[in-house]
């Protein structure tokens, strides 16, 4: 069965009915006024996309459902009197606003338009509805360029001497319909279809096909929505907001999606259809306008909003129409919201007794927390805005003007930050929005396409700035008496809606201040603004709760004492990765160079000996900064060539010097060493543990420096907790050799210092063989740290440095991967190796602790996987520590993990 009446579903059937269909069914079950209709399931879409044709039984099922809809209303689809008209809308499991197709007024033709006029008693309304159908059908079903219809409409307005659509008369609209039908004939070679059922069937197919449009694919990729879900199709009786002054349409939210505050929030347009609101082609009035025009409908709407929020226990997004004083509910869904609103709403609902703290934590995300760390404009900068629109998605953005997708993408590719400037945005503008740091439109409201998509993307947006004059053909923006061109710098404030010309200094958000310096500092940074103070408090409450319930601990990747201090301030519970090779960059490179150039064992030992005090001081500072917390120190990992000049450049330098008779003996010595150590594939060559076995003194000096630093700090009464980590292990024997040498050094330093040392020795699991033999390796390793960057490289056979530019975009376009495996963990491949390694390692050594120290340690989606497979901690950059803390808490709540002990 592929077709379901609204009365046959509920809100828990999103997989089958899509989000829109499931919520329509739920509203029917609640007794709210929903226009009758039915949902064609996602299974029908998947069957169509797989075979290129509808399932054989779908035609009959639609016929039966249509008959039931006709019986519910006492009107007939395509009838000569009182005709039933339909809307055909997409509705996937996950909300994809504006990404797929909608067709309204299906069923109108040259005959039924006259019948509709008689039924409504309004010629203008009927012909306006007909021209809308031809325009939408032509664009979405027949694939005709939308500008052709827009130009024809503008031409008729000019001919009639009017400025807005509602000023056109019925006769004017008849001319528009004739022009539109000619466009259809000219562009397709066929007349506009007059048979209502043909219109319906074609519209259903168009919605199915819209699942695979470029904009829908880009949106799914960005939002990580699976490609194989398909969309449902909702066929619903048309109700009309364009029946005159007693009708209208709108979009509302039960709370402000930008701030989270309760109140009357939304957009309303009198004498209009829904597409006028969401497309942003007409500037809307605030929802309170409805109260002035139709108090009873307004009161009914407010009651429905309250019912829905109580029922769903969340902020709801609602589309509605008032038809001659009768309220109809067209759609509801859990509303998209800004990051700030997400945190505020979650804690507000806790305080109102609607949800508990665990559910509140599950309703915010690490990505949202990241958005709250965005900078904002410095209030003391002394700059004045040249115009103001509506702040639709908060943040501060400064960038070069671009007027279209191509301009935005090319400027981004050249390294510039871009602000996309449009009269209004449409779904086709998504590539340009993705390439931009902010979006600015002259038209539209807070529920227009630009606003909704920007909020979902966490992008700064200002909409409805009526003072702007945007000329996309001349590529100019006129504002405040100044003409700006593509590439000029502007700044926009997505909170206040203010627009500036030129660069504007920015400053950290109060949430960032709280994260870095504590709650009291965050409160002070919030100043007298109660909304900002509420936000800081909400983040604090939820982050604190995450710390209380999470099972996994969160460490940081830090190489210096400064990094460690920063990480600790952000809540890191230790260091999961100190990359000691970073301590030999810059001026210290000469120490490693001396080791490489040494020709005898005595020279090697002498060169290494000079490194011991340098490394000891590094570790004294690092361990001191992390006093009382575990600090995992990775022994030197990269191949030796990274400490030497580039082979080609040095060869050219030496050759030129020789040609001039100015040879430098030192350069020649270095060149010989570079040639000697040169490898065709150094990342799979002499590095990691292999380097430690070939030049054992290199690891020995680091172990000694760690041990001596630990002894020194212990004598000072401190509590250093170093862990020694051996990189690139592939065989248990490799680790055994290094461990034997390390234990002798540790024992020697302990005896000389008179201080007992208990320093764990473990290894990185970053090769498939290490994961596959983890049970054996755990005989020698006291801990594992999964290096998922290298594990991803060696599992996929990808070069991390080259894959992005070489072929990743092709893989994304062809669906080989849905996201870069270096950005979010490949659960099916690399993830299974991690799972095998953890399971086998803990089977051998039950007290083995295991973590991850690759970039994936800060990726929200990957953190949930690590929690599922039993890792004990994640380690990430200091900036990502708060995000990892939050997501580790969410993972424990949503994945059934148990809270960690203190």
C-alpha positions in Angstrom: 0.0 0.0 0.0 1.4 3.3 -1.1 -1.3 5.9 -0.3 -2.7 6.8 3.2 -5.5 9.2 4.2 -4.3 11.8 6.8 -6.6 10.1 9.3 -4.6 6.9 9.0 -1.2 8.1 10.2 0.5 9.7 13.2 3.7 11.8 14.0 5.8 8.6 14.6 5.5 7.5 10.9 8.0 9.9 9.4 9.9 7.1 7.7 6.8 6.2 5.7 4.8 9.4 5.5 7.6 11.9 5.6 7.7 14.7 8.3 5.0 16.8 6.7 2.6 13.9 6.2 3.1 12.5 9.6 2.5 15.8 11.2 -0.6 16.5 9.1 -1.9 13.1 10.4 -1.1 14.1 13.9 -3.0 17.4 13.7 -6.0 15.5 12.3 -5.8 13.2 15.3 -5.7 16.2 17.6 -8.9 17.6 16.1 -7.3 20.7 14.5 -8.8 22.1 11.3 -6.7 20.4 8.5 -7.9 20.5 4.9 -8.6 16.9 3.8 -6.1 15.0 1.8 -3.8 12.0 1.6 -0.1 11.1 1.6 1.8 9.1 -1.1 4.5 7.3 0.9 8.3 7.5 0.6 8.2 3.9 -0.6 6.4 5.0 -3.7 9.1 7.6 -4.4 11.9 5.1 -3.8 10.2 2.6 -6.2 9.8 5.4 -8.8 13.4 6.5 -8.5 14.7 2.9 -8.8 12.7 2.0 -11.9 11.9 5.3 -13.5 8.2 4.7 -13.4 5.4 4.6 -10.7 4.5 1.3 -9.1 1.6 -0.2 -11.1 -0.9 0.0 -8.2 -0.2 3.7 -7.4 -2.6 5.0 -10.0 -5.6 3.1 -8.5 -4.7 3.9 -5.0 -4.5 7.7 -5.8 -7.9 7.4 -7.4 -9.5 5.8 -4.3 -7.9 8.3 -2.0 -9.0 11.2 -4.2 -12.6 9.9 -4.1 -12.5 9.8 -0.3 -11.3 13.4 -0.2 -14.1 14.4 -2.6 -16.7 12.7 -0.4 -15.3 14.5 2.7 -15.9 17.8 1.1 -18.9 17.1 -1.1 -17.0 18.6 -4.1 -15.5 16.9 -7.2 -11.9 17.3 -8.6 -12.2 18.9 -12.0 -16.0 19.5 -11.8 -17.7 22.2 -13.8 -19.3 23.6 -10.6 -17.7 24.1 -7.2 -14.5 22.4 -8.3 -12.1 20.8 -5.9 -8.5 22.0 -6.3 -5.5 20.4 -4.8 -2.0 21.3 -3.6 0.8 18.8 -4.2 3.7 19.2 -1.9 6.9 17.3 -1.0 7.6 16.1 2.5 10.8 14.1 3.4 11.5 12.5 6.7 13.8 15.4 7.5 12.8 18.9 6.9 14.4 20.3 3.7 12.8 23.8 3.4 12.5 25.0 -0.2 14.7 22.2 -1.5 11.9 20.2 -3.3 8.8 21.1 -5.3 5.3 22.3 -4.5 2.5 22.9 -7.0 -0.7 24.7 -5.9 -4.2 25.1 -7.5 -3.9 21.7 -9.3 -7.2 21.1 -11.2 -7.7 24.5 -12.7 -8.1 24.8 -16.5 -10.0 27.0 -18.9 -13.3 25.6 -17.7 -12.8 25.2 -14.0 -11.4 28.7 -13.7 -14.8 30.0 -14.6 -16.5 27.6 -12.2 -14.2 28.7 -9.4 -15.0 32.3 -10.2 -18.7 31.6 -9.8 -18.2 29.5 -6.6 -16.0 32.2 -5.0 -18.0 35.1 -6.4 -14.7 36.7 -7.4 -13.3 36.7 -10.9 -10.0 38.2 -9.9 -9.3 35.5 -7.3 -10.0 32.7 -9.8 -7.7 34.1 -12.6 -5.0 34.9 -10.0 -5.1 31.2 -8.9 -5.0 30.0 -12.5 -2.0 32.1 -13.4 -0.2 30.8 -10.2 -0.8 27.2 -11.3 0.5 27.8 -14.8 3.6 29.6 -13.4 4.4 27.0 -10.7 3.5 24.0 -13.0 5.6 25.5 -15.8 8.6 26.0 -13.7 8.6 22.9 -11.4 6.9 20.3 -13.6 7.8 21.4 -17.2 11.2 22.8 -16.3 10.6 26.2 -17.9 12.8 29.1 -16.8 11.0 31.0 -14.0 12.2 34.4 -15.2 10.1 34.0 -18.3 6.9 34.0 -16.2 8.2 36.8 -13.9 9.0 39.0 -16.8 5.5 38.5 -18.3 3.9 39.4 -15.0 6.1 42.5 -14.7 5.2 43.5 -18.3 1.5 43.3 -17.5 2.0 45.4 -14.3 3.8 48.0 -16.4 1.0 47.9 -19.0 -1.6 48.3 -16.3 0.3 51.1 -14.6 0.5 49.3 -11.2 3.3 48.3 -9.0 2.1 45.2 -7.1 0.5 41.9 -7.9 -2.8 42.6 -6.0 -3.4 45.8 -8.0 -3.9 43.7 -11.2 -7.5 43.4 -12.2 -9.3 40.2 -13.3 -8.9 41.3 -17.0 -5.2 42.0 -16.4 -4.8 38.5 -15.0 -6.6 36.9 -17.9 -4.0 38.5 -20.1 -1.2 37.1 -17.9 -2.8 33.6 -18.2 -2.8 33.9 -22.0 0.9 35.1 -21.9 1.8 32.2 -19.6 0.1 29.6 -21.8 2.0 31.0 -24.8 5.2 30.6 -22.8 4.4 26.9 -22.1 3.6 26.3 -25.8 6.7 28.1 -27.0 9.0 26.4 -24.5 7.6 22.8 -24.6 5.8 22.6 -27.9 2.7 21.4 -26.0 -0.3 23.2 -24.7 -0.7 23.6 -20.9 -2.5 20.4 -19.8 -6.2 20.9 -19.4 -7.1 17.5 -17.8 -7.0 17.8 -14.0 -5.9 14.2 -13.4 -3.0 14.7 -15.9 -1.9 17.7 -13.9 -2.1 15.8 -10.7 -0.1 12.8 -12.0 2.6 15.0 -13.6 2.9 17.1 -10.3 3.4 13.9 -8.3 6.2 12.8 -10.6 7.8 16.2 -10.4 7.9 16.0 -6.6 9.5 12.6 -6.8 12.1 13.9 -9.3 12.8 16.9 -7.1 14.4 14.6 -4.6 17.4 14.5 -6.9 17.7 18.1 -7.9 21.1 19.8 -7.4 19.9 22.0 -4.6 18.3 19.1 -2.7 21.4 17.0 -3.1 23.6 19.8 -1.9 21.3 20.4 1.1 21.3 16.7 2.1 25.0 16.5 1.8 25.5 19.5 4.0 22.9 18.3 6.6 24.1 14.7 6.3 20.7 13.4 5.3 20.8 10.0 3.7 20.4 9.9 0.0 18.1 6.8 -0.1 15.2 8.1 2.0 13.1 9.6 -0.8 10.2 12.0 -0.3 6.6 11.5 0.4 4.0 13.5 -1.6 1.1 15.3 0.2 -2.0 15.9 -1.8 -4.3 18.3 0.0 -7.4 20.2 -0.6 -6.7 23.8 -1.5 -7.8 26.5 0.8 -7.4 30.0 -0.3 -5.7 33.0 1.4 -6.2 35.1 -1.7 -10.0 35.5 -1.5 -10.0 39.1 -0.6 -9.6 41.1 2.6 -11.1 38.4 4.9 -8.4 35.9 3.8 -4.7 35.6 4.2 -1.8 33.2 4.8 1.1 33.1 7.2 3.8 31.2 8.9 4.3 31.3 12.7 6.4 29.8 15.4 5.3 29.0 18.9 8.5 30.7 20.1 10.9 33.1 18.5 13.3 30.9 16.4 16.0 33.5 16.8 15.9 34.1 20.5 13.7 31.3 21.9 11.4 33.7 23.7 7.7 33.0 23.8 5.4 35.4 22.1 3.6 36.3 18.9 6.1 35.5 16.3 5.6 35.1 12.6 4.7 36.6 9.2 1.2 37.2 7.7 0.1 38.4 4.3 -3.5 39.4 3.6 -5.1 38.3 0.4 -2.1 36.0 -0.5 -1.1 32.4 -0.9 1.5 30.6 1.1 4.2 30.8 -1.5 4.1 34.6 -1.3 5.3 34.3 2.3 8.0 31.6 2.1 9.4 32.8 -1.2 9.9 36.3 0.2 8.6 38.0 -2.9 6.3 40.3 -0.9 7.3 41.9 2.4 5.1 40.5 5.1 3.4 42.1 8.1 4.0 40.8 11.6 1.6 38.2 12.9 0.0 40.7 15.3 -1.6 42.2 12.1 -3.9 39.3 12.0 -5.4 40.2 15.4 -6.3 43.6 14.0 -7.9 42.2 10.9 -9.6 39.0 12.2 -9.6 38.7 16.0 -11.4 35.3 16.1 -9.0 33.6 13.6 -6.1 35.1 15.6 -7.5 33.7 18.8 -8.1 30.3 17.2 -4.5 30.3 15.9 -3.0 31.2 19.2 -5.0 28.3 20.8 -3.7 25.9 18.1 -0.2 27.1 18.7 -0.5 26.4 22.4 -1.9 23.0 21.7 0.8 22.0 19.3 3.7 23.2 21.6 2.3 21.3 24.5 1.7 18.2 22.4 5.1 18.2 20.8 6.9 19.6 23.9 9.0 21.8 21.6 9.0 24.9 19.4 6.7 24.4 16.5 6.8 25.9 13.0 3.2 26.3 11.6 1.8 27.2 8.2 -1.8 28.4 8.1 -4.4 30.0 5.9 -7.4 32.0 6.7 -10.2 31.5 4.1 -13.0 34.0 4.5 -12.6 34.0 8.3 -12.0 30.3 8.6 -8.6 29.1 10.0 -7.0 26.1 8.4 -3.8 24.5 9.6 -1.6 23.5 6.6 1.5 22.2 8.2 3.4 21.9 11.4 6.9 20.6 12.3 9.5 21.0 15.0 10.8 24.4 14.1 14.3 25.1 13.0 16.0 27.6 15.3 19.2 29.5 15.8 21.8 28.0 18.1 21.0 30.6 20.7 17.3 29.8 20.6 18.1 26.0 20.8 19.9 26.5 24.2 17.3 28.9 25.5 14.3 26.9 24.5 15.8 23.7 25.9 16.3 25.2 29.4 13.0 27.2 29.2 11.1 23.9 28.6 12.9 22.3 31.6 11.9 25.3 33.8 8.3 24.9 32.5 8.2 21.3 33.5 7.7 20.0 29.9 11.0 18.1 29.6 13.9 17.0 31.9 17.6 17.9 31.6 18.5 14.8 29.7 16.0 15.6 27.0 17.1 19.2 27.0 20.7 18.1 26.4 19.6 15.8 23.6 17.9 18.8 21.9 21.1 20.9 21.5 24.1 20.0 19.4 27.8 20.5 19.3 27.4 22.3 16.0 25.0 24.7 17.6 27.5 25.4 20.4 30.2 26.0 17.8 27.9 28.7 16.2 27.6 30.4 19.6 31.4 30.8 19.6 31.1 33.1 16.5 32.4 36.6 16.9 30.2 39.7 17.0 30.8 43.3 16.0 32.6 45.5 18.5 30.0 47.9 20.0 32.7 50.5 20.6 33.9 50.5 17.0 32.1 53.8 16.3 30.7 52.8 13.0 27.1 53.6 11.9 24.9 51.3 9.8 23.7 52.6 6.4 20.6 50.5 6.4 18.7 48.0 8.5 16.7 44.9 7.6 15.5 42.1 9.7 18.1 40.1 11.6 17.1 36.5 10.6 20.1 34.4 11.7 22.6 35.8 14.2 26.3 36.4 14.0 28.6 39.0 12.5 29.8 38.7 8.9 32.2 40.8 6.9 33.0 40.0 3.3 33.1 40.9 -0.4 29.8 41.4 -2.2 28.8 38.6 -4.6 25.5 38.7 -6.6 25.1 35.1 -7.7 26.4 31.5 -7.2 29.2 31.8 -9.7 30.5 35.0 -8.1 30.3 33.7 -4.6 32.0 30.4 -5.4 34.9 32.0 -7.4 35.6 34.6 -4.7 35.6 31.9 -2.1 37.9 29.8 -4.2 40.3 32.8 -4.3 40.4 32.9 -0.5 37.9 35.7 0.1 35.1 35.8 2.5 31.8 36.5 0.7 28.4 37.9 1.5 25.8 36.9 -1.0 23.5 39.8 -1.9 20.2 39.1 -3.6 16.8 40.8 -4.0 15.4 37.6 -2.5 16.9 34.1 -2.4 15.4 31.0 -3.9 16.4 27.3 -3.5 18.6 27.8 -6.6 20.8 30.1 -4.6 22.0 27.4 -2.2 25.4 26.9 -3.8 26.1 30.6 -3.4 24.9 30.5 0.2 27.2 27.5 1.0 30.1 29.5 -0.4 29.3 32.6 1.7 29.7 33.7 5.3 26.5 35.7 5.2 23.5 36.5 3.1 21.7 39.8 2.6 18.4 40.2 0.8 16.2 43.3 0.0 13.0 41.4 0.3 11.4 38.7 2.4 10.7 38.1 6.1 12.1 36.0 8.9 10.4 32.9 7.5 11.5 33.5 3.9 13.8 30.9 2.2 17.0 32.9 2.9 16.1 33.2 6.6 15.2 29.5 7.1 18.1 28.1 5.2 20.6 30.4 6.8 19.4 29.5 10.3 19.7 25.9 9.5 23.3 26.4 8.2 24.3 28.6 11.1 25.0 31.4 8.7 24.6 35.1 9.5 21.6 36.5 7.5 19.8 39.9 7.2 16.6 39.9 5.1 13.9 42.4 4.0 16.2 45.4 3.9 13.9 47.5 1.8 16.4 50.4 1.5 18.6 48.2 -0.7 18.5 48.5 -4.5 20.0 45.3 -5.9 20.6 45.3 -9.7 21.9 41.8 -10.5 22.4 42.6 -14.2 24.5 45.7 -13.5 26.0 43.9 -10.5 25.5 46.9 -8.2 24.0 47.4 -4.8 22.7 50.9 -3.9 22.3 51.7 -0.3 22.5 54.9 1.8 23.1 57.0 -1.4 26.2 54.9 -2.3 26.6 52.5 -5.2 28.6 49.4 -4.4 30.0 46.9 -6.8 30.9 43.2 -6.7 34.0 42.8 -4.5 33.3 45.8 -2.3 33.4 45.0 1.4 30.2 45.1 3.5 29.3 43.9 7.0 26.0 42.6 8.3 24.7 41.9 11.8 22.4 39.0 11.8 21.1 39.8 15.3 20.2 43.5 14.8 19.7 43.4 11.0 22.2 46.3 10.6 24.2 46.7 7.5 27.6 48.5 7.2 29.8 49.6 4.4 33.4 48.5 4.8 35.1 46.4 7.4 33.9 46.4 11.0 36.0 45.0 13.9 34.6 42.0 15.6 34.9 40.6 19.1 34.3 37.3 20.9 30.8 36.3 21.9 30.0 36.2 25.6 29.6 32.4 25.3 33.2 32.2 24.1 34.2 34.4 27.1 32.4 32.0 29.4 34.0 29.0 27.8 37.5 30.5 28.0 37.3 32.3 31.3 34.4 30.9 33.3 30.8 31.7 34.2 31.4 35.0 36.0 33.4 36.3 33.1 30.6 35.3 30.7 28.1 37.0 32.9 30.1 40.2 32.8 30.6 40.0 29.1 26.8 39.7 28.7 26.5 43.1 30.4 23.0 44.4 30.8 21.5 42.4 28.0 19.0 39.9 29.6 18.8 37.8 26.5 22.6 37.3 26.3 22.8 36.6 30.0 20.0 34.0 29.7 22.0 32.4 26.8 25.2 32.2 28.9 23.3 30.7 31.8 21.6 28.2 29.5 24.9 27.0 27.9 26.4 26.7 31.4 23.5 24.6 32.6 23.5 22.2 29.7 27.3 21.9 29.5 27.5 21.2 33.2 24.8 18.6 32.9 26.7 17.0 30.0 29.8 16.7 32.2 27.7 15.0 34.9 26.1 12.4 32.7 28.8 11.6 30.1 30.7 8.3 30.2 33.6 9.3 28.1 36.2 11.8 29.3 37.5 14.6 27.0 41.1 15.4 26.6 42.9 17.9 24.2 45.6 17.7 21.6 48.2 20.1 22.9 51.9 20.4 22.2 52.9 23.3 24.4 52.2 24.5 27.9 50.3 27.4 26.4 48.0 25.0 24.5 47.6 23.0 27.7 46.5 26.0 29.7 44.0 26.9 27.1 42.7 23.4 26.9 42.4 23.0 30.6 40.4 26.3 30.9 37.9 24.9 28.3 37.4 21.8 30.5 39.9 19.3 29.1 40.5 16.4 31.5 44.0 15.7 30.3 46.0 15.7 27.1 45.3 12.9 24.7 48.1 13.8 22.2 51.3 15.8 22.6 53.0 15.7 19.2 56.7 16.0 20.3 57.9 16.6 16.7 56.2 20.0 16.9 58.7 20.9 19.6 61.5 20.6 17.1 60.3 23.0 14.5 61.8 26.5 13.9 65.2 27.1 15.6 65.2 23.6 17.1 65.3 21.9 13.7 69.1 22.1 13.9 69.1 19.5 16.8 67.4 16.8 14.7 69.5 17.8 11.7 72.7 17.1 13.7 71.4 13.6 14.5 70.7 13.0 10.8 74.1 14.2 9.7 76.0 12.2 12.3 78.1 9.5 10.7 79.3 7.5 13.8 77.5 6.2 16.9 79.5 8.6 19.0 78.4 11.5 16.9 74.8 10.4 17.1 75.0 10.0 20.9 76.5 13.4 21.3 73.8 15.0 19.1 71.1 13.3 21.0 72.6 14.3 24.3 72.1 18.0 23.5 68.4 17.3 23.0 67.8 15.9 26.5 67.7 19.2 28.5 65.7 20.9 25.8 63.0 18.2 25.8 63.1 17.9 29.6 62.2 21.6 29.9 59.4 21.1 27.4 57.9 18.3 29.5 58.4 20.1 32.8 56.3 23.0 31.4 53.7 20.7 29.8 53.2 18.4 32.7 53.2 21.3 35.1 50.4 22.9 33.2 48.4 19.7 33.3 49.3 18.9 36.9 47.1 16.1 38.2 45.7 15.1 34.8 46.9 12.4 32.4 49.2 13.7 29.6 49.8 11.3 26.7 53.1 12.1 25.0 53.7 10.6 21.6 57.3 9.8 20.8 58.6 11.5 17.6 56.6 10.3 14.6 57.2 12.0 11.2 59.8 10.9 8.7 63.2 12.5 8.9 62.8 14.4 5.6 60.4 16.8 7.4 63.4 18.1 9.3 65.5 18.7 6.2 65.2 21.1 3.2 63.2 20.1 0.2 65.2 17.9 -2.2 64.4 19.7 -5.4 65.0 23.2 -3.9 68.2 22.2 -2.3 69.5 20.5 -5.4 68.8 23.6 -7.5 70.5 25.8 -4.9 73.7 23.6 -4.8 73.8 23.3 -8.6 73.5 27.1 -9.0 76.2 27.7 -6.4 78.5 25.2 -8.2 77.9 26.9 -11.5 79.0 30.2 -9.9 82.0 28.7 -8.2 80.4 29.5 -4.8 79.9 26.0 -3.5 78.9 25.7 0.2 80.3 22.4 1.8 77.5 22.5 4.4 74.8 22.6 1.8 76.5 19.7 0.0 76.6 17.7 3.2 72.9 18.4 3.8 72.1 17.5 0.2 73.8 14.1 0.6 71.8 13.5 3.7 68.5 14.5 2.0 69.3 12.2 -0.9 70.2 9.4 1.6 66.9 9.7 3.5 64.7 10.5 0.5 61.7 8.1 0.2 59.2 7.6 -2.6 56.3 7.4 -0.1 57.6 8.8 3.2 54.3 8.6 5.1 54.6 4.8 4.7 58.3 4.8 5.2 60.8 5.4 7.9 58.7 7.0 10.6 57.1 6.3 13.9 58.2 3.2 15.7 60.4 2.3 12.7 62.4 5.4 13.2 62.7 4.5 16.9 64.1 1.1 16.0 66.6 2.4 13.4 67.8 5.2 15.6 66.9 3.9 19.0 68.6 6.8 20.8 65.9 9.1 19.5 63.2 7.4 21.5 65.6 6.9 24.4 66.3 10.6 24.8 62.6 11.4 24.8 61.8 8.7 27.4 64.6 9.9 29.6 63.4 13.6 29.3 59.9 12.6 30.2 61.1 10.6 33.2 63.5 13.3 34.4 60.8 16.0 34.1 58.4 13.8 36.1 61.0 13.3 38.9 61.7 17.0 39.0 58.0 17.9 39.3 57.3 15.2 41.9 60.1 16.6 44.0 58.4 20.0 43.8 55.3 18.4 45.3 53.3 18.2 42.0 51.4 15.4 40.5 52.6 14.8 36.9 50.8 12.0 35.1 52.7 11.3 31.8 51.8 8.5 29.5 54.3 7.4 26.8 52.8 6.6 23.5 54.6 4.8 20.7 53.4 5.7 17.1 52.7 3.6 14.0 52.8 0.2 15.7 51.9 -2.7 13.3 53.4 -5.6 15.3 53.4 -6.5 18.9 57.2 -7.2 18.6 57.8 -3.6 17.6 56.2 -2.4 20.8 57.9 -5.0 22.9 61.4 -3.8 21.8 60.6 -0.2 22.5 59.0 -1.0 25.8 62.0 -3.1 27.0 64.3 -0.2 26.4 61.9 2.4 27.9 61.4 0.4 31.1 65.2 0.2 31.7 65.5 4.0 31.2 62.5 4.7 33.6 64.0 2.4 36.2 67.4 4.1 35.9 66.0 7.6 36.2 63.8 6.5 39.2 66.7 5.1 41.0 69.0 8.1 40.3 66.2 10.5 41.5 65.0 8.5 44.4 61.4 8.8 43.2 59.2 5.9 42.2 57.9 6.2 38.7 54.8 4.5 37.3 54.5 5.8 33.7 52.1 3.8 31.5 53.4 2.8 28.0 50.9 2.4 25.2 50.6 2.8 21.5 48.7 4.4 18.7 46.4 2.2 16.6 46.6 3.8 13.2 47.3 0.9 10.9 44.7 -1.7 9.9 47.1 -4.5 11.0 47.3 -3.0 14.5 43.5 -3.0 14.7 43.3 -6.5 13.5 46.0 -7.8 15.9 45.0 -5.5 18.8 44.5 -8.5 21.1 48.2 -9.4 20.8 49.4 -5.8 21.0 47.4 -5.3 24.2 49.8 -7.8 25.9 52.4 -5.0 25.8 50.3 -1.9 25.7 48.7 -0.4 28.7 46.5 1.9 26.6 45.4 2.4 23.0 44.9 5.7 21.2 43.3 5.4 17.8 44.9 7.7 15.3 42.0 7.9 13.0 43.6 10.3 10.6 46.3 7.8 9.6 43.9 4.9 10.1 41.6 6.5 7.5 44.4 7.1 5.1 45.7 3.5 5.4 42.2 1.9 5.3 41.0 3.9 2.3 44.4 4.2 0.6 43.8 7.9 0.5 46.4 10.6 0.8 44.9 13.1 3.3 47.0 15.9 1.7 45.8 15.2 -1.8 42.3 13.7 -1.7 40.5 17.0 -1.3 41.9 18.6 -4.4 42.2 15.4 -6.4 38.9 13.6 -6.4 36.8 14.0 -3.2 34.3 16.3 -5.0 33.8 13.7 -7.6 33.3 11.0 -4.9 30.7 13.3 -3.2 28.9 14.0 -6.4 28.7 10.3 -7.3 27.6 9.3 -3.8 30.7 7.2 -3.1 30.9 9.1 0.2 28.4 11.5 1.7 31.1 13.5 3.6 34.9 13.5 3.7 36.0 10.5 5.8 38.6 12.8 7.3 35.9 15.1 8.5 33.5 12.5 10.0 34.5 8.9 10.7 33.7 6.2 8.2 31.7 4.0 10.5 31.4 1.1 8.1 35.1 0.7 7.3 37.4 2.6 9.7 34.8 2.5 12.4 34.7 -1.3 12.3 38.5 -1.4 12.7 38.2 0.8 15.8 35.4 -1.4 17.2 37.5 -4.6 16.6 40.5 -3.0 18.2 38.7 -1.9 21.3 37.0 -5.2 21.8 40.1 -7.3 21.2 42.3 -5.1 23.3 40.0 -5.1 26.3 39.5 -8.8 26.0 43.2 -9.3 26.5 43.7 -6.5 29.1 40.4 -5.6 30.8 41.9 -2.5 32.4 43.2 -1.2 29.1 42.0 2.4 28.5 41.3 3.4 25.0 40.8 6.8 23.3 41.0 8.6 20.0 43.3 11.5 19.1 42.6 12.1 15.5 40.5 15.1 14.1 37.4 12.9 14.6 37.7 13.4 18.3 36.0 16.7 17.9 33.4 15.7 15.3 29.9 15.4 16.9 28.8 12.5 14.8 32.0 10.6 15.3 31.9 11.1 19.1 28.6 9.2 19.3 30.2 6.3 17.5 33.2 6.3 19.9 30.8 6.2 22.8 28.9 3.3 21.2 32.0 1.2 20.8 33.3 1.8 24.3 36.2 4.2 24.0 37.1 5.8 27.3 37.9 9.3 26.0 38.2 11.5 23.0 40.9 14.0 22.4 40.5 17.1 20.1 41.8 20.6 19.6 41.4 23.0 22.6 38.8 25.0 20.7 36.7 21.9 20.2 36.8 20.7 23.8 33.5 22.3 24.9 31.8 20.8 21.8 33.3 17.3 22.6 32.1 17.7 26.2 28.6 18.5 25.1 28.4 15.7 22.5 29.9 13.1 24.9 27.1 14.0 27.3 24.5 13.8 24.5 25.9 10.4 23.5 25.5 9.0 27.0 21.9 10.3 27.1 20.8 9.2 23.6 23.0 6.1 23.2 22.2 4.7 26.6 25.7 5.2 28.0 26.2 5.4 31.8 27.5 8.4 33.6 31.2 8.4 34.4 32.4 8.4 38.0 34.3 11.3 39.2 
